[in-house]
Amino acid sequence: MLFINRKKKKIALLFLCLGKDNDFFNEIHSSFEKFFLPKLEKHYFVFTDEIKRYRTSKHVYPFDVHSLPEPLNEVLKIHHFLSKEDLYNGYDYMAMVDTKYFVSQKINDKDLLPRSILNERFSFLIDHRFDNLHIEEYPYERNHESKAFVNYNRGKYYISDSLVVGEASAFLDMCHELDDNILADLNNNYICKDVIQTHLNKYIVNIVDCRYIDRLDGLFNHKSEEIKNDEENSDNEENISE
């Protein structure tokens, strides 16, 4: 009998954890290990300003970065990721993950990964905050001097930067283009609002090999829940004082 050795595919997950974000990484990691792409071997690259809180453990690799005043941390996010590019050899997929998110239920390959049979190399999540807007009203960059500029007659979907997944080589090519464009704007004394998301949405205007995911059940924004709880607590305190 012939036994075929199917090597488990690997994904590199990139996180920027600064300040209070570090408080949540253990829970984020646990949720991803339990529910996220269970058929893939997951490796976590954590760029942090509190490296002493981390121990290099199985498939978790912390790297020291300095926290800067916002929005510079966001501006340099992809630049930090590319600083360790030599370590990303051998991965099938890569992803950048916003540290606002846990995974609360199973997300399988078929739910998220690009589908090679359809010649897809990226997967992006549609940002539903803008569902009620006409495409001309989407928050594309309209400054002609910016590298993120999108004309009013372009675009189709407006995507989130909460979770971006791609085949490794395509993902790195994208990161280089985004980083070059963001730094070019910075050199011209310009920073887009929501800089990563804005430049991503310019990037997808010019490519076709994308999977656009309408809904991804299981991706849970823990920070929005914190805000909700804070608002409820504040209301309760006001009611008590009355």
N, C-alpha and C positions, 0 to 999 in steps of 0.2 A: 504494500500500500504506500502511495506517495503522500507524504506530509508536506504541505506548503507552509513555510515559515513567513507569515505576514507580520512584518515589523510594525509595531505600534507607531502611528504618526504622532508628531510632537508639535506643540504650539508654544510660542514665547508670548507671555502676557506682560505688558509694560505698564507700570504704575508710577505716578509722581505723587509721593506722600510727603506733605509738608505740614508742619504745625499739628493741629488737631487731627488731621487725616491719619496720622500714625496711630492714634488711639483705636482706629477701626480696622487696621489691616489684618489682625489675627482673625477677626470675624469674617472679613471679606474673603480671606484665604480659605477658611473652613467651608464657607458656602460654595466657593468655586470648586474646591476639591470634591464636595459632596454632589453637586448638581450640574456643573458646567462641563459640557462636552465630555462625558464619561469615557468615551472610546479613545480619547486622545491623552497622551502624556503631557501634563501641563508644567511649565517652568515659569517662575515668577521673577521678573526683574524689577526691583523696587528702588527707585531713586528717591532718597530721603535726606532730610536735614537732621535726623535723629538716629544716625546709624548705630549708636551704642545700644539702642533698644532692640536691635535685630541680631539674630545669630544666623550665620550661614548654615542653613539646614538643607535637607533633601529638596532640591528643585526650587529653593528660595535664595535669591542672590541680591543682597542689598548693596547700594552704591551711594557714596556720600556726595551730596550737592548742597550748595548754600541757598537758603531762602532769601529772596529779594522782595522789595516792595512790589505789590501788584500794580500793573498787570505784567510785570517782567517775568514772574514765574511762569505764567502761561505762555508768554512770548518765547521763552527758552525751553519749553517742555520737550518739543521734538528734538531740539538741539541736544538736550541731555540724553535722550534715547539713542541718538545716533553716535554719541561719544563711546558707546560700547558695541558698535556695529560688528566688530571682529568676533564677538561672542555669539552672534546669531546664526552662524553657519550650522547647517544640518537641521534647521527647523522647516517643517512643511508649511506651517501657518504662523502668522504673527497677529497680535492685537494690541491696541492701546485701550485702557479701561479707565474710566473716570472713577475716582475713589468714593464718589457718592453712592456707588451701587453695590448691593449684595445680590446673590442669586437665591431665590426663595423656592424654586422648584426646578425640576430637571429641564435642561436645555440640551437637546440632542443635536448631532451633526446636521440632520436634515432640517432642523429649525433655523440654523444660523450660517453654516459654512457656504462659501461660494460653490456653485454647482458646475463642475468641470464639463459635464455633458452639454451645458448651455454656454460654455466658454466664459463663465464668470470667474473673475479673479479677486473680487472684493465683495464684502457684504456690509451694507449700511442700514441703519435704522432711520425710518422717516420720523421727523420731529412733528408730532401732532399738535403742537401749540399753535401752528399756523394754518390749520385745516380750514378755517373760515375766511382766509385771506385769498385774494386773487394773486396769481403768481407775480404780478408787477409790484405787489405790496410785500412780498417776502423780504426779509432783512438782508438781502445781498448787499455787498459793498458797492456803493455808487460813486465813490471818489475815483475819477479817471486816473489819478496819479498812483493809486494803490495797485499792487500786484494781484489783489483779490477782486478787482473790479469785474462786475458782471453787468452787461447791458440789459435794458428792460425787456428786450425781445428774446432773452435766453433763459434757460433753466426749465426744470420740470418738477423735481422733488426738492424739498428742503430737508436736509438730513441732520441728525443729532451727532454730537461728538462723544456721546456717553460710552459707546462701544463700537470700535471700528476694527473689522477683521479682514485679512487678506492673505492670499498666497504669499509666502515669505519674500520672494524676490520682487513681486509687484508692490508689496507693502513698503519695502525699503526704498524702492524707486519713488513711490509717493511721498514718503517722509523726506527724502532729499529735496524734492521739488517744493514741498510745503515749507521746509526750513529755509531754503534759498529765498523764497518769496517773502516769508515773514521777516527775515533779516534784512532783505532789500528795503522793505517798508520802514523798518526800524532805522536803517541808515539814512533814510529820507525824513526822519523825525515823524513817522506816522505809525500808529498802531490801530488796527481795526478793533471795533467792539466785538467781544466774544471771538477772539482772534483765531483760535484753532478751528472752531466751527465755521467761521466766515471763510477762511482759506480752504477748508475742506469742500464747502459748497461751490467755490470757484473751481476747484479741481475736478469735481464730478461733471461739470458742464461740458468738459472736453473729452470725456472717456465714455465708453459704452459697455465695458466688461464688468458690470456691477449687478449685484443682487440688491434690490430695495425691499426691506422687510417692513411690512405694515405694522405688525404687532409682534412683540416677543414676550410672551407670558413668562414670568419668573424673574425678570430683571427688576429689582426693587430699589427705589431711591430712598435710602435711610435718612438722608438729610431733609428731604421734604417732610418725612414723618416727624422728625425732630421739630421742624418749624411748626407743623400742625399741633404737636403736643404743647409746644411753648405758647402758642396762641390760645389753646384751650385752657392751659394753666393760668394764663393772664386773665382770661374771661372769668374763670372761677374766682380768682383773687378779687376782681372788681365786684363780682356778685356778693362775695363775702363782706367786702368793705361797705357795700350799700346796706 
